[in-house]
């Protein structure tokens, strides 16, 4: 038996909500049902960051996983791009 393919998404870290936890915003576009204009949408996902390596503004790749807590169903696979340091 082979297990199912898991979803992979790329998003931006918006919050470090606790130890080993991050909030990731995933942006996408959908056409309006009647007018067909592209509408920007977003989804906020809670992800598990095992190594605490993500910072706010980082672009990360996340993968679907088993439920890890009440809200966490995703885990960080890698940090694709670090946010520039301001200051």
C-alpha positions as CSV (number, residue, x, y, z in Angstrom):
1,X,0.0,0.0,0.0
2,X,1.2,3.5,-0.9
3,X,0.0,6.5,1.0
4,X,-1.8,9.3,-0.8
5,X,0.0,12.4,-2.1
6,X,0.0,15.3,0.3
7,X,-0.8,18.9,-0.6
8,X,2.1,21.3,-0.8
9,X,1.6,25.1,-0.6
10,X,3.8,28.2,-0.6
11,X,2.9,31.0,1.7
12,X,4.2,33.9,3.9
13,X,4.7,33.7,7.7
14,X,2.6,36.4,9.3
15,X,2.9,35.4,13.0
16,X,5.0,33.3,15.4
17,X,2.0,32.3,17.5
18,X,3.9,30.1,20.0
19,X,6.7,27.6,20.4
20,X,7.1,25.6,17.2
21,X,4.0,27.2,15.7
22,X,3.5,29.7,12.9
23,X,0.6,31.3,11.0
24,X,1.1,31.1,7.2
25,X,-1.0,33.1,4.7
26,X,-1.6,31.5,1.4
27,X,-2.7,33.9,-1.4
28,X,-4.6,32.7,-4.5
29,X,-7.0,34.1,-7.2
30,X,-10.4,32.9,-8.1
31,X,-12.7,34.3,-10.8
32,X,-15.9,36.0,-9.7
33,X,-18.9,33.6,-10.4
34,X,-20.9,36.1,-12.4
35,X,-18.4,38.8,-13.7
36,X,-15.4,36.5,-14.2
37,X,-12.9,39.1,-12.8
38,X,-10.0,37.6,-10.9
39,X,-10.5,38.2,-7.1
40,X,-7.5,38.0,-4.7
41,X,-8.3,35.6,-1.8
42,X,-6.2,34.4,1.2
43,X,-6.3,31.5,3.6
44,X,-4.6,31.5,7.0
45,X,-3.1,28.2,8.0
46,X,-1.5,27.1,11.2
47,X,1.7,25.2,10.7
48,X,4.2,23.3,12.8
49,X,7.8,24.6,12.7
50,X,9.9,21.9,14.4
51,X,13.2,23.8,14.3
52,X,11.8,27.3,15.1
53,X,13.6,28.6,12.0
54,X,10.9,30.8,10.5
55,X,10.5,34.5,11.1
56,X,7.7,36.9,10.2
57,X,7.8,37.7,6.5
58,X,9.6,34.5,5.4
59,X,8.4,32.7,2.4
60,X,7.9,29.0,3.4
61,X,6.8,25.8,1.8
62,X,4.3,23.8,3.9
63,X,3.0,20.3,3.6
64,X,-0.3,18.7,4.8
65,X,0.1,16.3,7.7
66,X,-1.9,14.6,10.4
67,X,-3.6,16.7,13.1
68,X,-0.9,17.9,15.5
69,X,-3.2,20.1,17.7
70,X,-6.6,21.7,17.6
71,X,-5.7,23.9,14.6
72,X,-2.4,22.6,13.2
73,X,-2.7,20.4,10.2
74,X,0.3,21.6,8.2
75,X,4.1,21.5,8.8
76,X,6.9,23.6,7.4
77,X,9.0,21.7,4.9
78,X,11.6,24.4,4.1
79,X,12.2,28.2,4.3
80,X,12.2,29.2,0.6
81,X,13.2,32.9,1.2
82,X,14.2,34.8,4.3
83,X,12.6,38.2,5.0
84,X,15.0,41.1,4.7
85,X,16.1,42.5,8.1
86,X,14.8,46.0,8.6
87,X,16.4,48.4,11.0
